[in-house]
Amino acid sequence: MTRFISEMSYPTTILLGPGAVARLGPQCKHLRFDRPLVITDKGIVESGVVERVVELLKAEGLQPGLFDGVVANPSEKDVDAAVEAQLAHGSDSIVAVGGGSVIDTAKLVRLMVTHEPPLARYGVEGDGGLLVTGKVSPMIAVPSSAGAGSEVSRFAAVLIEETGRKVLIGAPSLMPDVAICDPELTVGLPPGPTAWSGMVAFSHCIESFCAAGLHPLADALAIDGIARCARSLVKTVEEPANIGARTEMMIAAIEGAAASEKGLGACNALANAVSAVAGVRHGLATAICLGPVLELNRPAIGGRLAKMALALGESVGASQESLAAAAVDRVLRLTREANIPSGLKEAGILEEQLAGIAEKASRDASLATNPRELSGEDMLVLVRDAF
């Protein structure tokens, strides 16, 4: 049977569908790759996906190199190690194969090969994105999970060890040139990481839909992504080989990343702080914090939550207040069904770490578009609720 691969331009060219990875070689040739560096992590190498990618590149006459040293919550020194690999290989291009940490690292390698350190100077909080000028290496992203949608985003997060904070770096030129989104590559992801990454897609759609500001295009993408997550997130955990559900979640991840151009909120701020302070995976922290954040924001976003409730399957006809409460309940129920830990304590966070998490979260750029203004004390209340 002939498979149909959807092709979209956003401005990243997106190839989406089962078997899409077979289009990697021709896309590399089109972008004039010669010596691409494959950036990935050891887990993806062990899964066999990288071997297949390298074979596809060699079949096109390319000379790929390999850097498999990416870690969860990458720091500036991790990016520096990948930059050294890029220069040592004499690479003219990048193929990133993996989840958000891998793709973010690859974006930052593109940046640091042509720009002066340190990375922190390019953070969005100080309009550092304006310092990103000129061309960067061409890049293709091949996601192995459906989560943050880094494959279509202009942002990358990195831990700055001197301050212990995660810094968000973003510029249009950091968007991958091509994203090859093949749901078959996500089938081998274990249930836990599948759930955590799916909750990031869900959270991005929800937070961008509820974010302060006007962005009807983002809202349309976000509400569609919310509905897809409601239908398919738990299925991907319970039925790992369900390609239909895996495809739905890859679409939701893309929509969440696109919609997050509008902004995110306190959940993303908390997740960034939790991962910076305690090394907990960003997706797991996001999944745990989403419910408490929605409950705290609920008085300011009743209308938005009511619309969201309909996308989550609630019936038309109830009052706005009832629908808003139902939306939060639906999110909490989905979180439980995906086997997410009930709180940060269960994820290994210590009570003495809560104040530091709240302090870092209160200075996160994501709070600028949270639908209600939150103080440092509010963030401490939130992190205690999530504990």
C-alpha positions as CSV (number, residue, x, y, z in Angstrom):
1,M,0.0,0.0,0.0
2,T,1.3,3.4,-0.9
3,R,1.8,5.6,2.1
4,F,0.9,9.3,2.0
5,I,3.4,11.7,3.7
6,S,1.9,15.1,4.5
7,E,4.2,18.0,3.7
8,M,3.7,21.4,5.4
9,S,5.7,24.6,5.6
10,Y,5.8,26.6,8.8
11,P,8.5,27.9,7.9
12,T,10.1,24.7,8.9
13,T,9.3,22.1,6.2
14,I,7.4,19.3,8.0
15,L,7.3,15.8,6.7
16,L,4.7,13.9,8.8
17,G,3.6,10.3,8.6
18,P,4.6,6.7,9.1
19,G,7.7,6.0,7.1
20,A,8.6,9.6,6.7
21,V,12.2,9.0,7.8
22,A,12.9,7.4,4.4
23,R,12.8,10.9,3.0
24,L,15.8,12.0,5.1
25,G,18.4,11.4,2.4
26,P,16.7,13.4,-0.4
27,Q,16.0,16.2,2.0
28,C,19.7,16.3,3.0
29,K,20.7,16.4,-0.6
30,H,18.2,19.2,-1.3
31,L,19.8,21.3,1.4
32,R,23.3,20.5,0.1
33,F,24.5,18.5,3.1
34,D,27.9,16.9,2.7
35,R,29.4,16.1,6.1
36,P,26.4,16.2,8.5
37,L,26.9,15.6,12.2
38,V,24.3,13.3,13.7
39,I,23.6,14.7,17.2
40,T,21.8,12.3,19.5
41,D,21.9,10.5,22.9
42,K,23.1,7.0,23.9
43,G,19.6,5.7,24.4
44,I,18.6,6.5,20.8
45,V,21.8,4.8,19.6
46,E,20.9,1.7,21.6
47,S,17.4,1.7,20.1
48,G,18.8,1.2,16.6
49,V,17.3,4.4,15.2
50,V,20.6,6.1,14.7
51,E,22.0,3.2,12.8
52,R,19.1,3.5,10.4
53,V,19.6,7.2,10.0
54,V,23.3,6.8,9.3
55,E,22.6,4.2,6.7
56,L,20.1,6.6,5.0
57,L,22.7,9.3,4.9
58,K,25.5,7.1,3.5
59,A,23.1,5.8,0.9
60,E,23.0,9.4,-0.5
61,G,26.8,9.5,-0.6
62,L,27.1,11.7,2.5
63,Q,29.8,11.4,5.2
64,P,28.1,11.6,8.6
65,G,29.8,12.0,11.9
66,L,28.2,11.1,15.3
67,F,27.9,12.8,18.6
68,D,25.9,10.8,21.1
69,G,26.7,12.7,24.3
70,V,23.5,14.6,24.8
71,V,22.0,14.4,28.3
72,A,18.7,15.3,29.8
73,N,18.6,19.0,30.8
74,P,21.7,19.9,28.8
75,S,24.1,22.5,30.2
76,E,26.4,24.9,28.5
77,K,29.4,22.5,28.9
78,D,27.3,19.8,27.1
79,V,26.7,22.2,24.2
80,D,30.4,23.0,24.1
81,A,31.2,19.3,23.8
82,A,28.9,19.0,20.9
83,V,30.4,22.1,19.3
84,E,33.9,20.5,19.5
85,A,32.5,17.4,17.8
86,Q,31.0,19.5,15.0
87,L,34.3,21.3,14.4
88,A,36.4,18.1,14.7
89,H,34.3,16.4,12.0
90,G,34.5,19.5,9.7
91,S,30.7,19.3,9.6
92,D,28.7,21.6,7.4
93,S,25.2,20.5,8.6
94,I,23.4,18.8,11.5
95,V,20.9,15.9,11.7
96,A,19.4,15.9,15.2
97,V,17.8,12.5,16.2
98,G,16.0,12.4,19.5
99,G,13.8,14.3,21.9
100,G,13.7,17.9,23.0
101,S,17.1,17.8,24.8
102,V,18.8,16.5,21.6
103,I,17.1,19.0,19.3
104,D,17.7,21.9,21.6
105,T,21.4,21.0,21.9
106,A,21.6,20.8,18.1
107,K,20.1,24.3,17.7
108,L,22.6,25.7,20.2
109,V,25.5,24.0,18.4
110,R,24.4,25.9,15.3
111,L,24.4,29.1,17.2
112,M,27.8,28.7,19.0
113,V,29.7,27.6,15.9
114,T,29.2,31.0,14.4
115,H,28.6,33.2,17.5
116,E,30.7,34.3,20.5
117,P,30.1,32.7,23.9
118,P,28.7,32.7,26.5
119,L,25.3,31.2,25.7
120,A,23.5,33.3,28.4
121,R,24.0,36.5,26.4
122,Y,21.5,35.2,23.9
123,G,18.7,34.6,26.4
124,V,15.2,35.9,25.5
125,E,14.9,37.8,28.8
126,G,17.4,40.5,27.7
127,D,16.4,40.5,24.0
128,G,19.4,38.3,23.4
129,G,17.7,36.9,20.3
130,L,18.5,40.1,18.5
131,L,22.2,39.2,18.8
132,V,21.7,36.1,16.7
133,T,22.6,37.3,13.2
134,G,23.8,35.8,10.0
135,K,23.6,32.3,8.8
136,V,23.8,29.1,10.8
137,S,24.4,25.5,9.7
138,P,21.5,23.9,8.0
139,M,19.7,21.4,10.2
140,I,17.1,18.6,10.0
141,A,15.3,17.4,13.1
142,V,14.1,13.8,13.4
143,P,12.1,13.7,16.7
144,S,11.9,10.4,18.6
145,S,9.2,11.5,20.9
146,A,6.0,13.7,20.8
147,G,6.5,16.4,23.4
148,A,7.8,20.0,23.3
149,G,7.8,20.2,19.5
150,S,11.3,21.5,19.5
151,E,11.5,20.3,15.9
152,V,9.4,23.3,14.7
153,S,10.4,25.8,17.4
154,R,12.8,28.7,17.4
155,F,13.6,28.2,21.1
156,A,16.1,26.1,23.0
157,A,16.6,25.7,26.7
158,V,20.0,25.3,28.4
159,L,21.2,25.1,32.0
160,I,23.7,27.8,32.9
161,E,25.6,26.1,35.7
162,E,27.1,29.3,37.1
163,T,23.6,30.6,38.1
164,G,21.8,27.2,38.3
165,R,19.1,28.6,36.1
166,K,17.6,27.4,32.8
167,V,17.9,30.1,30.1
168,L,15.6,30.2,27.1
169,I,17.3,31.2,23.8
170,G,15.3,31.9,20.8
171,A,15.7,33.3,17.3
172,P,14.0,32.6,14.0
173,S,17.2,31.3,12.4
174,L,17.4,28.6,15.0
175,M,14.3,26.8,13.7
176,P,15.2,23.6,12.0
177,D,15.1,23.7,8.2
178,V,13.2,20.4,8.0
179,A,11.4,18.3,10.6
180,I,10.9,14.6,9.7
181,C,8.1,13.4,12.0
182,D,7.8,9.7,11.7
183,P,5.5,8.2,14.4
184,E,7.1,4.8,13.9
185,L,10.2,6.1,15.5
186,T,8.3,6.8,18.7
187,V,7.0,3.3,19.2
188,G,10.0,2.1,21.2
189,L,9.7,4.9,23.7
190,P,8.9,3.4,27.2
191,P,5.5,4.2,28.8
192,G,7.0,6.6,31.3
193,P,8.8,8.9,28.9
194,T,5.9,8.5,26.4
195,A,3.5,9.9,29.1
196,W,5.9,12.7,30.2
197,S,6.6,13.9,26.7
198,G,2.9,13.7,25.8
199,M,2.1,15.8,28.9
200,V,4.5,18.5,27.6
201,A,2.6,18.7,24.3
202,F,-0.7,18.8,26.3
203,S,0.7,21.5,28.6
204,H,2.0,23.6,25.8
205,C,-1.4,23.6,24.1
206,I,-3.2,24.4,27.3
207,E,-0.9,27.1,28.5
208,S,-0.7,28.8,25.2
209,F,-4.5,28.7,24.8
210,C,-4.8,30.3,28.3
211,A,-1.9,32.7,27.9
212,A,-2.3,36.5,28.1
213,G,-2.5,38.3,24.8
214,L,-4.3,38.0,21.5
215,H,-3.2,35.4,19.0
216,P,-6.2,33.7,17.2
217,L,-3.9,31.5,15.1
218,A,-2.2,30.1,18.1
219,D,-5.5,29.6,19.9
220,A,-6.9,27.6,16.9
221,L,-3.8,25.3,16.9
222,A,-3.8,25.0,20.7
223,I,-7.5,23.9,21.0
224,D,-7.1,21.3,18.3
225,G,-4.0,20.0,20.0
226,I,-5.8,19.8,23.3
227,A,-8.5,17.6,21.7
228,R,-5.9,15.4,20.1
229,C,-4.1,14.9,23.4
230,A,-7.4,14.1,25.1
231,R,-8.1,11.4,22.5
232,S,-4.7,9.9,22.2
233,L,-2.2,10.6,25.0
234,V,-3.3,7.7,27.3
235,K,-3.6,5.4,24.2
236,T,0.1,5.9,23.4
237,V,0.9,4.8,27.0
238,E,-1.4,1.8,27.0
239,E,-1.0,0.8,23.4
240,P,2.6,1.7,22.4
241,A,2.3,0.3,18.9
242,N,-0.8,2.3,18.1
243,I,0.5,4.3,15.1
244,G,-2.7,6.3,14.9
245,A,-2.4,7.6,18.4
246,R,1.3,8.2,18.0
247,T,0.6,10.2,14.9
248,E,-2.0,12.3,16.8
249,M,0.5,13.1,19.5
250,M,3.1,14.1,17.0
251,I,0.6,16.5,15.5
252,A,-0.3,17.8,19.0
253,A,3.4,18.4,19.7
254,I,3.8,20.4,16.6
255,E,0.6,22.4,17.3
256,G,1.8,23.1,20.9
257,A,5.1,24.4,19.8
258,A,3.6,26.6,17.1
259,A,1.0,27.9,19.6
260,S,3.6,28.6,22.3
261,E,4.8,31.5,20.1
262,K,1.9,33.2,22.0
263,G,3.5,32.4,25.3
264,L,3.3,29.8,28.1
265,G,2.9,30.3,31.8
266,A,3.6,29.2,35.4
267,C,3.6,25.4,34.6
268,N,6.6,25.8,32.2
269,A,8.3,28.2,34.7
270,L,8.0,25.6,37.5
271,A,9.1,22.7,35.3
272,N,12.2,24.7,34.2
273,A,13.0,25.4,37.9
274,V,12.4,21.8,39.0
275,S,14.7,20.4,36.4
276,A,17.4,23.0,37.1
277,V,17.3,22.5,40.8
278,A,16.8,18.7,41.1
279,G,17.6,17.3,37.6
280,V,14.1,15.9,37.2
281,R,13.1,15.5,33.5
282,H,11.3,18.5,32.2
283,G,8.4,16.5,31.0
284,L,7.8,14.7,34.3
285,A,7.9,18.0,36.2
286,T,5.5,19.6,33.7
287,A,3.0,16.7,34.1
288,I,3.0,17.0,37.9
289,C,2.7,20.8,37.9
290,L,0.0,21.3,35.3
291,G,-3.0,20.6,37.5
292,P,-2.1,22.9,40.4
293,V,-1.2,25.7,38.0
294,L,-4.6,25.4,36.3
295,E,-6.4,25.4,39.6
296,L,-4.6,28.6,40.7
297,N,-5.2,30.4,37.4
298,R,-8.8,29.2,37.1
299,P,-10.4,32.5,38.4
300,A,-8.7,34.4,35.6
301,I,-9.4,32.0,32.8
302,G,-12.9,30.7,33.4
303,G,-14.0,31.4,29.8
304,R,-11.0,29.8,28.3
305,L,-11.3,26.7,30.5
306,A,-15.0,26.4,29.6
307,K,-14.0,26.2,25.9
308,M,-11.3,23.8,26.7
309,A,-13.7,21.6,28.5
310,L,-15.7,21.1,25.3
311,A,-12.6,20.1,23.5
312,L,-11.9,17.6,26.3
313,G,-15.3,16.0,25.8
314,E,-17.7,17.8,28.2
315,S,-21.3,18.4,27.0
316,V,-22.6,21.8,25.9
317,G,-25.1,23.4,28.2
318,A,-23.4,23.6,31.6
319,S,-22.5,27.0,33.2
320,Q,-19.1,28.5,32.5
321,E,-18.1,27.9,36.1
322,S,-19.1,24.3,35.9
323,L,-17.3,23.8,32.6
324,A,-14.1,25.4,34.0
325,A,-14.1,23.1,37.0
326,A,-14.7,20.2,34.7
327,A,-11.8,21.1,32.5
328,V,-9.4,21.0,35.5
329,D,-10.9,17.7,36.6
330,R,-10.4,16.3,33.1
331,V,-6.8,17.3,33.1
332,L,-6.2,15.7,36.5
333,R,-8.0,12.5,35.4
334,L,-5.9,12.2,32.3
335,T,-2.8,12.8,34.3
336,R,-3.7,9.9,36.6
337,E,-4.6,7.6,33.7
338,A,-1.2,8.3,32.2
339,N,0.4,7.0,35.4
340,I,2.0,10.3,36.3
341,P,3.3,10.5,39.9
342,S,0.9,12.3,42.2
343,G,3.4,14.9,43.3
344,L,7.0,16.2,43.2
345,K,7.8,14.3,46.4
346,E,7.0,11.0,44.6
347,A,9.4,12.2,41.8
348,G,12.2,12.5,44.2
349,I,12.1,16.2,45.1
350,L,13.0,17.1,48.7
351,E,11.0,19.5,50.8
352,E,14.1,21.7,51.4
353,Q,14.4,22.2,47.6
354,L,11.0,23.8,47.3
355,A,12.0,27.4,48.2
356,G,14.8,27.3,45.7
357,I,12.5,26.0,43.0
358,A,10.0,28.8,43.7
359,E,12.6,31.5,43.6
360,K,14.0,30.3,40.2
361,A,10.5,29.9,38.8
362,S,9.5,33.4,39.9
363,R,12.3,34.8,37.6
364,D,11.4,32.6,34.6
365,A,10.5,34.3,31.3
366,S,7.4,32.1,30.9
367,L,5.6,34.0,33.7
368,A,5.4,37.1,31.5
369,T,2.4,35.6,29.7
370,N,0.8,33.7,32.6
371,P,-2.9,34.8,32.6
372,R,-2.6,36.2,36.1
373,E,0.3,38.0,37.8
374,L,2.0,35.7,40.3
375,S,4.4,36.8,43.0
376,G,7.3,34.8,44.5
377,E,5.0,33.8,47.3
378,D,2.4,32.6,44.8
379,M,5.1,30.4,43.2
380,L,6.0,29.0,46.6
381,V,2.3,28.1,47.2
382,L,2.2,26.5,43.8
383,V,5.2,24.4,44.3
384,R,4.0,23.3,47.7
385,D,0.6,22.3,46.1
386,A,2.5,20.3,43.6
387,F,4.7,18.6,46.2
